[in-house]
Amino acid sequence: MNKEKREEEIRKQIRPANCVFALDSICIESGDWVRYELKCAASAKKPIIGIRQLRSKGISKAIENVAIEILGWNESELERTIKENSIRPMILS
């Protein structure tokens, strides 16, 4: 897949999302595709939630600069954040 097709595929995957989770990793600062995904999510005005590496206190600058919230690996925090940043379906009476 060429670069243009890959970029379009990333945009297509982000478009319907209510929020985007960015998992931190050692290679994120040098990862062009990860930075492109973060840029797409930010320009689409999708809330970006950063998730720190297991047993880590810090997070990469690439994620820190765009995330509305930064979490650790905590099930209840993840669940709360998903609920807060997702569009709830309308209930018709």
PDB file of N, CA, C and O in Angstrom:
ATOM      1  N   MET A   1       0.850  -1.173   0.000  1.00  0.00           N
ATOM      2  CA  MET A   1       0.000   0.000   0.000  1.00  0.00           C
ATOM      3  C   MET A   1       0.896   1.236   0.000  1.00  0.00           C
ATOM      4  O   MET A   1       1.824   1.344   0.803  1.00  0.00           O
ATOM      5  N   ASN A   2       0.609   2.164  -0.907  1.00  0.00           N
ATOM      6  CA  ASN A   2       1.434   3.364  -0.959  1.00  0.00           C
ATOM      7  C   ASN A   2       1.029   4.355   0.141  1.00  0.00           C
ATOM      8  O   ASN A   2       0.024   4.170   0.827  1.00  0.00           O
ATOM      9  N   LYS A   3       1.828   5.394   0.285  1.00  0.00           N
ATOM     10  CA  LYS A   3       1.634   6.358   1.375  1.00  0.00           C
ATOM     11  C   LYS A   3       0.255   7.025   1.334  1.00  0.00           C
ATOM     12  O   LYS A   3      -0.401   7.147   2.369  1.00  0.00           O
ATOM     13  N   GLU A   4      -0.186   7.451   0.160  1.00  0.00           N
ATOM     14  CA  GLU A   4      -1.480   8.133   0.041  1.00  0.00           C
ATOM     15  C   GLU A   4      -2.636   7.217   0.434  1.00  0.00           C
ATOM     16  O   GLU A   4      -3.565   7.637   1.123  1.00  0.00           O
ATOM     17  N   LYS A   5      -2.572   5.974  -0.006  1.00  0.00           N
ATOM     18  CA  LYS A   5      -3.637   5.024   0.333  1.00  0.00           C
ATOM     19  C   LYS A   5      -3.640   4.719   1.829  1.00  0.00           C
ATOM     20  O   LYS A   5      -4.702   4.592   2.439  1.00  0.00           O
ATOM     21  N   ARG A   6      -2.459   4.602   2.415  1.00  0.00           N
ATOM     22  CA  ARG A   6      -2.362   4.343   3.848  1.00  0.00           C
ATOM     23  C   ARG A   6      -2.913   5.528   4.641  1.00  0.00           C
ATOM     24  O   ARG A   6      -3.622   5.335   5.628  1.00  0.00           O
ATOM     25  N   GLU A   7      -2.593   6.743   4.220  1.00  0.00           N
ATOM     26  CA  GLU A   7      -3.115   7.928   4.904  1.00  0.00           C
ATOM     27  C   GLU A   7      -4.640   7.985   4.805  1.00  0.00           C
ATOM     28  O   GLU A   7      -5.317   8.297   5.784  1.00  0.00           O
ATOM     29  N   GLU A   8      -5.174   7.686   3.629  1.00  0.00           N
ATOM     30  CA  GLU A   8      -6.632   7.687   3.466  1.00  0.00           C
ATOM     31  C   GLU A   8      -7.274   6.609   4.341  1.00  0.00           C
ATOM     32  O   GLU A   8      -8.336   6.834   4.920  1.00  0.00           O
ATOM     33  N   GLU A   9      -6.648   5.461   4.438  1.00  0.00           N
ATOM     34  CA  GLU A   9      -7.171   4.376   5.280  1.00  0.00           C
ATOM     35  C   GLU A   9      -7.191   4.804   6.752  1.00  0.00           C
ATOM     36  O   GLU A   9      -8.145   4.504   7.471  1.00  0.00           O
ATOM     37  N   ILE A  10      -6.166   5.489   7.191  1.00  0.00           N
ATOM     38  CA  ILE A  10      -6.117   5.995   8.570  1.00  0.00           C
ATOM     39  C   ILE A  10      -7.249   7.000   8.796  1.00  0.00           C
ATOM     40  O   ILE A  10      -7.960   6.920   9.797  1.00  0.00           O
ATOM     41  N   ARG A  11      -7.414   7.940   7.873  1.00  0.00           N
ATOM     42  CA  ARG A  11      -8.498   8.928   8.004  1.00  0.00           C
ATOM     43  C   ARG A  11      -9.866   8.241   8.025  1.00  0.00           C
ATOM     44  O   ARG A  11     -10.747   8.631   8.791  1.00  0.00           O
ATOM     45  N   LYS A  12     -10.037   7.233   7.193  1.00  0.00           N
ATOM     46  CA  LYS A  12     -11.300   6.499   7.120  1.00  0.00           C
ATOM     47  C   LYS A  12     -11.604   5.771   8.436  1.00  0.00           C
ATOM     48  O   LYS A  12     -12.761   5.678   8.844  1.00  0.00           O
ATOM     49  N   GLN A  13     -10.571   5.263   9.088  1.00  0.00           N
ATOM     50  CA  GLN A  13     -10.770   4.565  10.358  1.00  0.00           C
ATOM     51  C   GLN A  13     -11.055   5.538  11.496  1.00  0.00           C
ATOM     52  O   GLN A  13     -11.817   5.209  12.406  1.00  0.00           O
ATOM     53  N   ILE A  14     -10.468   6.714  11.467  1.00  0.00           N
ATOM     54  CA  ILE A  14     -10.656   7.698  12.534  1.00  0.00           C
ATOM     55  C   ILE A  14     -12.001   8.413  12.399  1.00  0.00           C
ATOM     56  O   ILE A  14     -12.620   8.759  13.405  1.00  0.00           O
ATOM     57  N   ARG A  15     -12.453   8.634  11.177  1.00  0.00           N
ATOM     58  CA  ARG A  15     -13.677   9.410  10.915  1.00  0.00           C
ATOM     59  C   ARG A  15     -14.869   8.995  11.778  1.00  0.00           C
ATOM     60  O   ARG A  15     -15.472   9.872  12.397  1.00  0.00           O
ATOM     61  N   PRO A  16     -15.254   7.705  11.862  1.00  0.00           N
ATOM     62  CA  PRO A  16     -16.441   7.341  12.637  1.00  0.00           C
ATOM     63  C   PRO A  16     -16.208   7.223  14.148  1.00  0.00           C
ATOM     64  O   PRO A  16     -17.160   7.043  14.907  1.00  0.00           O
ATOM     65  N   ALA A  17     -14.966   7.322  14.582  1.00  0.00           N
ATOM     66  CA  ALA A  17     -14.654   7.139  16.003  1.00  0.00           C
ATOM     67  C   ALA A  17     -15.150   8.312  16.841  1.00  0.00           C
ATOM     68  O   ALA A  17     -15.126   9.460  16.396  1.00  0.00           O
ATOM     69  N   ASN A  18     -15.599   8.014  18.052  1.00  0.00           N
ATOM     70  CA  ASN A  18     -15.999   9.069  18.983  1.00  0.00           C
ATOM     71  C   ASN A  18     -14.789   9.621  19.729  1.00  0.00           C
ATOM     72  O   ASN A  18     -14.766  10.793  20.104  1.00  0.00           O
ATOM     73  N   CYS A  19     -13.799   8.785  19.938  1.00  0.00           N
ATOM     74  CA  CYS A  19     -12.560   9.207  20.576  1.00  0.00           C
ATOM     75  C   CYS A  19     -11.447   8.277  20.109  1.00  0.00           C
ATOM     76  O   CYS A  19     -11.707   7.214  19.544  1.00  0.00           O
ATOM     77  N   VAL A  20     -10.212   8.686  20.351  1.00  0.00           N
ATOM     78  CA  VAL A  20      -9.051   7.912  19.912  1.00  0.00           C
ATOM     79  C   VAL A  20      -8.155   7.658  21.111  1.00  0.00           C
ATOM     80  O   VAL A  20      -7.808   8.580  21.849  1.00  0.00           O
ATOM     81  N   PHE A  21      -7.785   6.399  21.297  1.00  0.00           N
ATOM     82  CA  PHE A  21      -6.844   6.039  22.345  1.00  0.00           C
ATOM     83  C   PHE A  21      -5.457   5.939  21.737  1.00  0.00           C
ATOM     84  O   PHE A  21      -5.270   5.280  20.715  1.00  0.00           O
ATOM     85  N   ALA A  22      -4.487   6.589  22.358  1.00  0.00           N
ATOM     86  CA  ALA A  22      -3.103   6.558  21.898  1.00  0.00           C
ATOM     87  C   ALA A  22      -2.284   5.808  22.936  1.00  0.00           C
ATOM     88  O   ALA A  22      -2.051   6.303  24.038  1.00  0.00           O
ATOM     89  N   LEU A  23      -1.851   4.605  22.569  1.00  0.00           N
ATOM     90  CA  LEU A  23      -1.051   3.783  23.476  1.00  0.00           C
ATOM     91  C   LEU A  23       0.405   4.201  23.356  1.00  0.00           C
ATOM     92  O   LEU A  23       0.981   4.165  22.269  1.00  0.00           O
ATOM     93  N   ASP A  24       0.991   4.594  24.461  1.00  0.00           N
ATOM     94  CA  ASP A  24       2.374   5.044  24.464  1.00  0.00           C
ATOM     95  C   ASP A  24       3.312   3.860  24.245  1.00  0.00           C
ATOM     96  O   ASP A  24       3.034   2.742  24.679  1.00  0.00           O
ATOM     97  N   SER A  25       4.416   4.120  23.572  1.00  0.00           N
ATOM     98  CA  SER A  25       5.432   3.085  23.379  1.00  0.00           C
ATOM     99  C   SER A  25       6.786   3.754  23.208  1.00  0.00           C
ATOM    100  O   SER A  25       6.879   4.971  23.051  1.00  0.00           O
ATOM    101  N   ILE A  26       7.810   2.956  23.241  1.00  0.00           N
ATOM    102  CA  ILE A  26       9.170   3.469  23.114  1.00  0.00           C
ATOM    103  C   ILE A  26       9.391   4.124  21.754  1.00  0.00           C
ATOM    104  O   ILE A  26      10.104   5.123  21.654  1.00  0.00           O
ATOM    105  N   CYS A  27       8.786   3.569  20.714  1.00  0.00           N
ATOM    106  CA  CYS A  27       9.054   4.052  19.356  1.00  0.00           C
ATOM    107  C   CYS A  27       8.110   5.154  18.887  1.00  0.00           C
ATOM    108  O   CYS A  27       8.175   5.555  17.725  1.00  0.00           O
ATOM    109  N   ILE A  28       7.245   5.648  19.748  1.00  0.00           N
ATOM    110  CA  ILE A  28       6.248   6.625  19.297  1.00  0.00           C
ATOM    111  C   ILE A  28       6.861   7.938  18.815  1.00  0.00           C
ATOM    112  O   ILE A  28       6.360   8.535  17.863  1.00  0.00           O
ATOM    113  N   GLU A  29       7.922   8.389  19.449  1.00  0.00           N
ATOM    114  CA  GLU A  29       8.525   9.664  19.056  1.00  0.00           C
ATOM    115  C   GLU A  29       9.104   9.608  17.647  1.00  0.00           C
ATOM    116  O   GLU A  29       9.149  10.627  16.958  1.00  0.00           O
ATOM    117  N   SER A  30       9.545   8.433  17.213  1.00  0.00           N
ATOM    118  CA  SER A  30      10.128   8.327  15.878  1.00  0.00           C
ATOM    119  C   SER A  30       9.167   7.700  14.880  1.00  0.00           C
ATOM    120  O   SER A  30       9.513   7.527  13.711  1.00  0.00           O
ATOM    121  N   GLY A  31       7.969   7.360  15.327  1.00  0.00           N
ATOM    122  CA  GLY A  31       7.016   6.693  14.444  1.00  0.00           C
ATOM    123  C   GLY A  31       6.200   7.673  13.620  1.00  0.00           C
ATOM    124  O   GLY A  31       5.292   8.324  14.138  1.00  0.00           O
ATOM    125  N   ASP A  32       6.521   7.779  12.341  1.00  0.00           N
ATOM    126  CA  ASP A  32       5.812   8.712  11.464  1.00  0.00           C
ATOM    127  C   ASP A  32       4.322   8.399  11.388  1.00  0.00           C
ATOM    128  O   ASP A  32       3.502   9.318  11.385  1.00  0.00           O
ATOM    129  N   TRP A  33       3.955   7.118  11.325  1.00  0.00           N
ATOM    130  CA  TRP A  33       2.545   6.766  11.189  1.00  0.00           C
ATOM    131  C   TRP A  33       1.771   7.077  12.455  1.00  0.00           C
ATOM    132  O   TRP A  33       0.621   7.511  12.387  1.00  0.00           O
ATOM    133  N   VAL A  34       2.374   6.867  13.589  1.00  0.00           N
ATOM    134  CA  VAL A  34       1.692   7.185  14.851  1.00  0.00           C
ATOM    135  C   VAL A  34       1.456   8.687  14.934  1.00  0.00           C
ATOM    136  O   VAL A  34       0.363   9.129  15.289  1.00  0.00           O
ATOM    137  N   ARG A  35       2.465   9.458  14.613  1.00  0.00           N
ATOM    138  CA  ARG A  35       2.308  10.915  14.621  1.00  0.00           C
ATOM    139  C   ARG A  35       1.249  11.352  13.610  1.00  0.00           C
ATOM    140  O   ARG A  35       0.490  12.284  13.875  1.00  0.00           O
ATOM    141  N   TYR A  36       1.189  10.685  12.451  1.00  0.00           N
ATOM    142  CA  TYR A  36       0.160  11.015  11.455  1.00  0.00           C
ATOM    143  C   TYR A  36      -1.234  10.703  12.008  1.00  0.00           C
ATOM    144  O   TYR A  36      -2.163  11.489  11.822  1.00  0.00           O
ATOM    145  N   GLU A  37      -1.383   9.560  12.687  1.00  0.00           N
ATOM    146  CA  GLU A  37      -2.668   9.198  13.281  1.00  0.00           C
ATOM    147  C   GLU A  37      -3.107  10.235  14.319  1.00  0.00           C
ATOM    148  O   GLU A  37      -4.272  10.632  14.351  1.00  0.00           O
ATOM    149  N   LEU A  38      -2.175  10.667  15.159  1.00  0.00           N
ATOM    150  CA  LEU A  38      -2.486  11.691  16.156  1.00  0.00           C
ATOM    151  C   LEU A  38      -2.891  13.001  15.482  1.00  0.00           C
ATOM    152  O   LEU A  38      -3.833  13.664  15.916  1.00  0.00           O
ATOM    153  N   LYS A  39      -2.177  13.367  14.421  1.00  0.00           N
ATOM    154  CA  LYS A  39      -2.486  14.600  13.675  1.00  0.00           C
ATOM    155  C   LYS A  39      -3.887  14.508  13.061  1.00  0.00           C
ATOM    156  O   LYS A  39      -4.655  15.468  13.125  1.00  0.00           O
ATOM    157  N   CYS A  40      -4.216  13.368  12.473  1.00  0.00           N
ATOM    158  CA  CYS A  40      -5.546  13.176  11.865  1.00  0.00           C
ATOM    159  C   CYS A  40      -6.642  13.277  12.917  1.00  0.00           C
ATOM    160  O   CYS A  40      -7.653  13.949  12.711  1.00  0.00           O
ATOM    161  N   ALA A  41      -6.435  12.608  14.040  1.00  0.00           N
ATOM    162  CA  ALA A  41      -7.438  12.633  15.113  1.00  0.00           C
ATOM    163  C   ALA A  41      -7.634  14.059  15.631  1.00  0.00           C
ATOM    164  O   ALA A  41      -8.764  14.492  15.855  1.00  0.00           O
ATOM    165  N   ALA A  42      -6.539  14.777  15.817  1.00  0.00           N
ATOM    166  CA  ALA A  42      -6.625  16.149  16.319  1.00  0.00           C
ATOM    167  C   ALA A  42      -7.321  17.056  15.300  1.00  0.00           C
ATOM    168  O   ALA A  42      -8.158  17.875  15.679  1.00  0.00           O
ATOM    169  N   SER A  43      -6.990  16.921  14.032  1.00  0.00           N
ATOM    170  CA  SER A  43      -7.617  17.782  13.034  1.00  0.00           C
ATOM    171  C   SER A  43      -9.089  17.431  12.823  1.00  0.00           C
ATOM    172  O   SER A  43      -9.873  18.279  12.398  1.00  0.00           O
ATOM    173  N   ALA A  44      -9.471  16.181  13.119  1.00  0.00           N
ATOM    174  CA  ALA A  44     -10.881  15.779  13.038  1.00  0.00           C
ATOM    175  C   ALA A  44     -11.621  16.121  14.329  1.00  0.00           C
ATOM    176  O   ALA A  44     -12.801  15.806  14.482  1.00  0.00           O
ATOM    177  N   LYS A  45     -10.916  16.769  15.252  1.00  0.00           N
ATOM    178  CA  LYS A  45     -11.483  17.176  16.547  1.00  0.00           C
ATOM    179  C   LYS A  45     -12.004  15.996  17.362  1.00  0.00           C
ATOM    180  O   LYS A  45     -13.023  16.096  18.047  1.00  0.00           O
ATOM    181  N   LYS A  46     -11.287  14.879  17.275  1.00  0.00           N
ATOM    182  CA  LYS A  46     -11.613  13.699  18.076  1.00  0.00           C
ATOM    183  C   LYS A  46     -10.859  13.808  19.397  1.00  0.00           C
ATOM    184  O   LYS A  46      -9.671  14.128  19.395  1.00  0.00           O
ATOM    185  N   PRO A  47     -11.519  13.551  20.527  1.00  0.00           N
ATOM    186  CA  PRO A  47     -10.788  13.546  21.788  1.00  0.00           C
ATOM    187  C   PRO A  47      -9.729  12.441  21.752  1.00  0.00           C
ATOM    188  O   PRO A  47     -10.010  11.309  21.357  1.00  0.00           O
ATOM    189  N   ILE A  48      -8.523  12.782  22.165  1.00  0.00           N
ATOM    190  CA  ILE A  48      -7.427  11.804  22.193  1.00  0.00           C
ATOM    191  C   ILE A  48      -7.109  11.509  23.644  1.00  0.00           C
ATOM    192  O   ILE A  48      -6.836  12.418  24.429  1.00  0.00           O
ATOM    193  N   ILE A  49      -7.145  10.237  23.995  1.00  0.00           N
ATOM    194  CA  ILE A  49      -6.846   9.801  25.356  1.00  0.00           C
ATOM    195  C   ILE A  49      -5.528   9.026  25.308  1.00  0.00           C
ATOM    196  O   ILE A  49      -5.412   8.008  24.626  1.00  0.00           O
ATOM    197  N   GLY A  50      -4.553   9.529  26.039  1.00  0.00           N
ATOM    198  CA  GLY A  50      -3.254   8.868  26.083  1.00  0.00           C
ATOM    199  C   GLY A  50      -3.245   7.789  27.151  1.00  0.00           C
ATOM    200  O   GLY A  50      -3.798   7.975  28.235  1.00  0.00           O
ATOM    201  N   ILE A  51      -2.620   6.666  26.847  1.00  0.00           N
ATOM    202  CA  ILE A  51      -2.492   5.574  27.814  1.00  0.00           C
ATOM    203  C   ILE A  51      -1.015   5.279  27.998  1.00  0.00           C
ATOM    204  O   ILE A  51      -0.313   4.902  27.059  1.00  0.00           O
ATOM    205  N   ARG A  52      -0.557   5.461  29.243  1.00  0.00           N
ATOM    206  CA  ARG A  52       0.854   5.221  29.578  1.00  0.00           C
ATOM    207  C   ARG A  52       1.188   3.738  29.469  1.00  0.00           C
ATOM    208  O   ARG A  52       0.316   2.875  29.572  1.00  0.00           O
ATOM    209  N   GLN A  53       2.461   3.469  29.261  1.00  0.00           N
ATOM    210  CA  GLN A  53       2.941   2.094  29.292  1.00  0.00           C
ATOM    211  C   GLN A  53       2.752   1.539  30.695  1.00  0.00           C
ATOM    212  O   GLN A  53       2.751   2.284  31.675  1.00  0.00           O
ATOM    213  N   LEU A  54       2.596   0.259  30.778  1.00  0.00           N
ATOM    214  CA  LEU A  54       2.446  -0.408  32.063  1.00  0.00           C
ATOM    215  C   LEU A  54       3.632  -0.079  32.968  1.00  0.00           C
ATOM    216  O   LEU A  54       4.786  -0.157  32.545  1.00  0.00           O
ATOM    217  N   ARG A  55       3.345   0.283  34.192  1.00  0.00           N
ATOM    218  CA  ARG A  55       4.342   0.638  35.212  1.00  0.00           C
ATOM    219  C   ARG A  55       5.151   1.893  34.877  1.00  0.00           C
ATOM    220  O   ARG A  55       6.258   2.068  35.387  1.00  0.00           O
ATOM    221  N   SER A  56       4.617   2.752  34.038  1.00  0.00           N
ATOM    222  CA  SER A  56       5.312   3.982  33.671  1.00  0.00           C
ATOM    223  C   SER A  56       4.576   5.172  34.270  1.00  0.00           C
ATOM    224  O   SER A  56       3.348   5.172  34.357  1.00  0.00           O
ATOM    225  N   LYS A  57       5.322   6.175  34.679  1.00  0.00           N
ATOM    226  CA  LYS A  57       4.705   7.381  35.232  1.00  0.00           C
ATOM    227  C   LYS A  57       4.610   8.496  34.189  1.00  0.00           C
ATOM    228  O   LYS A  57       3.771   9.390  34.305  1.00  0.00           O
ATOM    229  N   GLY A  58       5.466   8.439  33.179  1.00  0.00           N
ATOM    230  CA  GLY A  58       5.474   9.480  32.157  1.00  0.00           C
ATOM    231  C   GLY A  58       4.838   9.007  30.863  1.00  0.00           C
ATOM    232  O   GLY A  58       4.420   7.856  30.735  1.00  0.00           O
ATOM    233  N   ILE A  59       4.776   9.923  29.911  1.00  0.00           N
ATOM    234  CA  ILE A  59       4.229   9.598  28.587  1.00  0.00           C
ATOM    235  C   ILE A  59       4.977  10.427  27.556  1.00  0.00           C
ATOM    236  O   ILE A  59       5.509  11.489  27.884  1.00  0.00           O
ATOM    237  N   SER A  60       5.025   9.964  26.335  1.00  0.00           N
ATOM    238  CA  SER A  60       5.772  10.665  25.289  1.00  0.00           C
ATOM    239  C   SER A  60       5.165  12.048  25.025  1.00  0.00           C
ATOM    240  O   SER A  60       3.965  12.262  25.198  1.00  0.00           O
ATOM    241  N   LYS A  61       6.013  12.965  24.608  1.00  0.00           N
ATOM    242  CA  LYS A  61       5.574  14.338  24.310  1.00  0.00           C
ATOM    243  C   LYS A  61       4.554  14.358  23.176  1.00  0.00           C
ATOM    244  O   LYS A  61       3.634  15.175  23.186  1.00  0.00           O
ATOM    245  N   ALA A  62       4.710  13.467  22.200  1.00  0.00           N
ATOM    246  CA  ALA A  62       3.785  13.436  21.058  1.00  0.00           C
ATOM    247  C   ALA A  62       2.349  13.227  21.529  1.00  0.00           C
ATOM    248  O   ALA A  62       1.425  13.847  21.004  1.00  0.00           O
ATOM    249  N   ILE A  63       2.163  12.362  22.510  1.00  0.00           N
ATOM    250  CA  ILE A  63       0.825  12.110  23.040  1.00  0.00           C
ATOM    251  C   ILE A  63       0.435  13.194  24.035  1.00  0.00           C
ATOM    252  O   ILE A  63      -0.689  13.695  24.003  1.00  0.00           O
ATOM    253  N   GLU A  64       1.346  13.552  24.904  1.00  0.00           N
ATOM    254  CA  GLU A  64       1.064  14.566  25.921  1.00  0.00           C
ATOM    255  C   GLU A  64       0.571  15.876  25.293  1.00  0.00           C
ATOM    256  O   GLU A  64      -0.287  16.552  25.861  1.00  0.00           O
ATOM    257  N   ASN A  65       1.105  16.227  24.144  1.00  0.00           N
ATOM    258  CA  ASN A  65       0.754  17.496  23.486  1.00  0.00           C
ATOM    259  C   ASN A  65      -0.663  17.524  22.919  1.00  0.00           C
ATOM    260  O   ASN A  65      -1.216  18.603  22.706  1.00  0.00           O
ATOM    261  N   VAL A  66      -1.265  16.349  22.670  1.00  0.00           N
ATOM    262  CA  VAL A  66      -2.592  16.336  22.032  1.00  0.00           C
ATOM    263  C   VAL A  66      -3.682  15.680  22.877  1.00  0.00           C
ATOM    264  O   VAL A  66      -4.866  15.817  22.571  1.00  0.00           O
ATOM    265  N   ALA A  67      -3.298  14.973  23.931  1.00  0.00           N
ATOM    266  CA  ALA A  67      -4.278  14.220  24.719  1.00  0.00           C
ATOM    267  C   ALA A  67      -5.095  15.129  25.632  1.00  0.00           C
ATOM    268  O   ALA A  67      -4.567  16.059  26.241  1.00  0.00           O
ATOM    269  N   ILE A  68      -6.400  14.839  25.715  1.00  0.00           N
ATOM    270  CA  ILE A  68      -7.250  15.571  26.650  1.00  0.00           C
ATOM    271  C   ILE A  68      -7.140  14.972  28.039  1.00  0.00           C
ATOM    272  O   ILE A  68      -7.463  15.617  29.036  1.00  0.00           O
ATOM    273  N   GLU A  69      -6.676  13.720  28.093  1.00  0.00           N
ATOM    274  CA  GLU A  69      -6.519  13.020  29.358  1.00  0.00           C
ATOM    275  C   GLU A  69      -5.467  11.942  29.175  1.00  0.00           C
ATOM    276  O   GLU A  69      -5.331  11.375  28.090  1.00  0.00           O
ATOM    277  N   ILE A  70      -4.721  11.658  30.236  1.00  0.00           N
ATOM    278  CA  ILE A  70      -3.708  10.606  30.201  1.00  0.00           C
ATOM    279  C   ILE A  70      -4.012   9.623  31.318  1.00  0.00           C
ATOM    280  O   ILE A  70      -4.176  10.002  32.478  1.00  0.00           O
ATOM    281  N   LEU A  71      -4.084   8.353  30.945  1.00  0.00           N
ATOM    282  CA  LEU A  71      -4.454   7.302  31.887  1.00  0.00           C
ATOM    283  C   LEU A  71      -3.362   6.256  31.995  1.00  0.00           C
ATOM    284  O   LEU A  71      -2.483   6.148  31.139  1.00  0.00           O
ATOM    285  N   GLY A  72      -3.443   5.491  33.070  1.00  0.00           N
ATOM    286  CA  GLY A  72      -2.616   4.303  33.199  1.00  0.00           C
ATOM    287  C   GLY A  72      -3.454   3.101  32.798  1.00  0.00           C
ATOM    288  O   GLY A  72      -4.582   3.254  32.328  1.00  0.00           O
ATOM    289  N   TRP A  73      -2.912   1.922  32.980  1.00  0.00           N
ATOM    290  CA  TRP A  73      -3.640   0.689  32.678  1.00  0.00           C
ATOM    291  C   TRP A  73      -4.561   0.376  33.842  1.00  0.00           C
ATOM    292  O   TRP A  73      -4.236  -0.445  34.700  1.00  0.00           O
ATOM    293  N   ASN A  74      -5.702   1.029  33.866  1.00  0.00           N
ATOM    294  CA  ASN A  74      -6.667   0.861  34.940  1.00  0.00           C
ATOM    295  C   ASN A  74      -8.039   0.677  34.303  1.00  0.00           C
ATOM    296  O   ASN A  74      -8.555   1.578  33.642  1.00  0.00           O
ATOM    297  N   GLU A  75      -8.619  -0.490  34.507  1.00  0.00           N
ATOM    298  CA  GLU A  75      -9.874  -0.831  33.845  1.00  0.00           C
ATOM    299  C   GLU A  75     -10.991   0.171  34.122  1.00  0.00           C
ATOM    300  O   GLU A  75     -11.711   0.562  33.203  1.00  0.00           O
ATOM    301  N   SER A  76     -11.144   0.591  35.373  1.00  0.00           N
ATOM    302  CA  SER A  76     -12.236   1.511  35.696  1.00  0.00           C
ATOM    303  C   SER A  76     -12.009   2.896  35.074  1.00  0.00           C
ATOM    304  O   SER A  76     -12.970   3.539  34.648  1.00  0.00           O
ATOM    305  N   GLU A  77     -10.749   3.368  35.015  1.00  0.00           N
ATOM    306  CA  GLU A  77     -10.449   4.650  34.364  1.00  0.00           C
ATOM    307  C   GLU A  77     -10.738   4.577  32.870  1.00  0.00           C
ATOM    308  O   GLU A  77     -11.305   5.506  32.294  1.00  0.00           O
ATOM    309  N   LEU A  78     -10.347   3.471  32.248  1.00  0.00           N
ATOM    310  CA  LEU A  78     -10.595   3.299  30.815  1.00  0.00           C
ATOM    311  C   LEU A  78     -12.092   3.271  30.529  1.00  0.00           C
ATOM    312  O   LEU A  78     -12.561   3.913  29.589  1.00  0.00           O
ATOM    313  N   GLU A  79     -12.831   2.533  31.332  1.00  0.00           N
ATOM    314  CA  GLU A  79     -14.278   2.428  31.154  1.00  0.00           C
ATOM    315  C   GLU A  79     -14.950   3.798  31.311  1.00  0.00           C
ATOM    316  O   GLU A  79     -15.800   4.175  30.505  1.00  0.00           O
ATOM    317  N   ARG A  80     -14.563   4.534  32.354  1.00  0.00           N
ATOM    318  CA  ARG A  80     -15.126   5.867  32.592  1.00  0.00           C
ATOM    319  C   ARG A  80     -14.827   6.797  31.422  1.00  0.00           C
ATOM    320  O   ARG A  80     -15.708   7.529  30.969  1.00  0.00           O
ATOM    321  N   THR A  81     -13.618   6.774  30.943  1.00  0.00           N
ATOM    322  CA  THR A  81     -13.214   7.670  29.861  1.00  0.00           C
ATOM    323  C   THR A  81     -13.934   7.336  28.559  1.00  0.00           C
ATOM    324  O   THR A  81     -14.329   8.235  27.817  1.00  0.00           O
ATOM    325  N   ILE A  82     -14.104   6.060  28.284  1.00  0.00           N
ATOM    326  CA  ILE A  82     -14.845   5.670  27.091  1.00  0.00           C
ATOM    327  C   ILE A  82     -16.274   6.186  27.178  1.00  0.00           C
ATOM    328  O   ILE A  82     -16.793   6.752  26.216  1.00  0.00           O
ATOM    329  N   LYS A  83     -16.908   5.993  28.324  1.00  0.00           N
ATOM    330  CA  LYS A  83     -18.287   6.452  28.496  1.00  0.00           C
ATOM    331  C   LYS A  83     -18.397   7.966  28.370  1.00  0.00           C
ATOM    332  O   LYS A  83     -19.333   8.470  27.749  1.00  0.00           O
ATOM    333  N   GLU A  84     -17.451   8.695  28.952  1.00  0.00           N
ATOM    334  CA  GLU A  84     -17.500  10.158  28.919  1.00  0.00           C
ATOM    335  C   GLU A  84     -17.261  10.726  27.523  1.00  0.00           C
ATOM    336  O   GLU A  84     -17.737  11.817  27.210  1.00  0.00           O
ATOM    337  N   ASN A  85     -16.537  10.004  26.693  1.00  0.00           N
ATOM    338  CA  ASN A  85     -16.168  10.534  25.378  1.00  0.00           C
ATOM    339  C   ASN A  85     -16.877   9.865  24.220  1.00  0.00           C
ATOM    340  O   ASN A  85     -16.517  10.083  23.063  1.00  0.00           O
ATOM    341  N   SER A  86     -17.868   9.063  24.511  1.00  0.00           N
ATOM    342  CA  SER A  86     -18.620   8.402  23.448  1.00  0.00           C
ATOM    343  C   SER A  86     -19.989   9.042  23.323  1.00  0.00           C
ATOM    344  O   SER A  86     -20.566   9.525  24.297  1.00  0.00           O
ATOM    345  N   ILE A  87     -20.482   9.033  22.127  1.00  0.00           N
ATOM    346  CA  ILE A  87     -21.830   9.552  21.896  1.00  0.00           C
ATOM    347  C   ILE A  87     -22.819   8.482  22.333  1.00  0.00           C
ATOM    348  O   ILE A  87     -22.757   7.340  21.880  1.00  0.00           O
ATOM    349  N   ARG A  88     -23.708   8.856  23.195  1.00  0.00           N
ATOM    350  CA  ARG A  88     -24.713   7.899  23.667  1.00  0.00           C
ATOM    351  C   ARG A  88     -25.871   7.850  22.672  1.00  0.00           C
ATOM    352  O   ARG A  88     -26.308   8.890  22.178  1.00  0.00           O
ATOM    353  N   PRO A  89     -26.368   6.654  22.379  1.00  0.00           N
ATOM    354  CA  PRO A  89     -27.498   6.567  21.443  1.00  0.00           C
ATOM    355  C   PRO A  89     -28.733   7.248  22.023  1.00  0.00           C
ATOM    356  O   PRO A  89     -28.953   7.218  23.234  1.00  0.00           O
ATOM    357  N   MET A  90     -29.532   7.859  21.162  1.00  0.00           N
ATOM    358  CA  MET A  90     -30.775   8.489  21.606  1.00  0.00           C
ATOM    359  C   MET A  90     -31.800   7.416  21.928  1.00  0.00           C
ATOM    360  O   MET A  90     -31.949   6.447  21.183  1.00  0.00           O
ATOM    361  N   ILE A  91     -32.489   7.585  23.009  1.00  0.00           N
ATOM    362  CA  ILE A  91     -33.547   6.659  23.377  1.00  0.00           C
ATOM    363  C   ILE A  91     -34.873   7.318  23.004  1.00  0.00           C
ATOM    364  O   ILE A  91     -35.238   8.373  23.522  1.00  0.00           O
ATOM    365  N   LEU A  92     -35.568   6.665  22.100  1.00  0.00           N
ATOM    366  CA  LEU A  92     -36.856   7.198  21.659  1.00  0.00           C
ATOM    367  C   LEU A  92     -37.959   6.618  22.528  1.00  0.00           C
ATOM    368  O   LEU A  92     -37.976   5.418  22.800  1.00  0.00           O
ATOM    369  N   SER A  93     -38.876   7.468  22.962  1.00  0.00           N
ATOM    370  CA  SER A  93     -39.968   6.950  23.787  1.00  0.00           C
ATOM    371  C   SER A  93     -41.237   6.800  22.988  1.00  0.00           C
ATOM    372  O   SER A  93     -42.259   6.375  23.527  1.00  0.00           O
TER     373      SER A  93
END
